[in-house]
Amino acid sequence: MAGLEAAERLSLPHMDCYVIHEVYDGDFSQEQFEAELDAALEHQYQCIVIEPARLGDETARWISVGNCLLRTSVITGTVCLLSPLSLPPNFAYYMGLPAGALSIACAALYGVSWQSDPCCHYQVDQGGRRLALLPPGTLRTSSPVVLVRRENTQRKRLHNVIAMSALAYCVQKLFELCTN
C-alpha cells in the first residue's frame, strides 16, 4: 500500500469519492495503481476516479464487457422464451434453441468471470456529472475514468431468472427432439 499516498479520499457532504492520482515513482507504478484500485473497490467508495490512462481504459473495458455479457444474456434469453409465441412451431426451434444456448453461455461466463469481481458493482460515468462535483484542483489529468457504484441486485436477478428459464426451455425442447 505504498502507493496510497498518491491517492486522495474526498469526503464531500454528498459524495464519498476516492481519487487514484497518476504519480509515477518507480518501476512498479502500474502495480501500485492496481493495488489502489483494488483497495478502493473493496472499500466500496461511491465514486472512484482513475487518473492513470492505462488502468482507467482497462477497467472501463472490463466493465463494458461484463455489461455486454449481461445484456446479451437477457436479450437472447428473452428471444428464446418469446420465440414459441411469435414464430411457427417449426421455426421456433431454429430461433429459440440457439438464442437460449447463447443466453446460457453468456450467463455462465459472467457468473464465472465477473460476478465475484468487486468491479461488477460499478459503472463508468460517461456524462461526467461526478467530475463536476469535485473541488477545483483535485484532478491532475483532463480525462480520468470515473466509476460510480450502482446497486445491481435486481439486474442480476433478472439476468439469472431469464437465463435459467432459457435453460429450462432448451432442455425441454431438446428432450422433445430426442424423443421424437
Summary of the structure (lengths in Angstrom):
residues: 180
radius of gyration: 21.3
end to end distance: 63.1
largest distance: 71.2
contacts: 529
relative contact order: 0.16
helix: 64%
strand: 13%
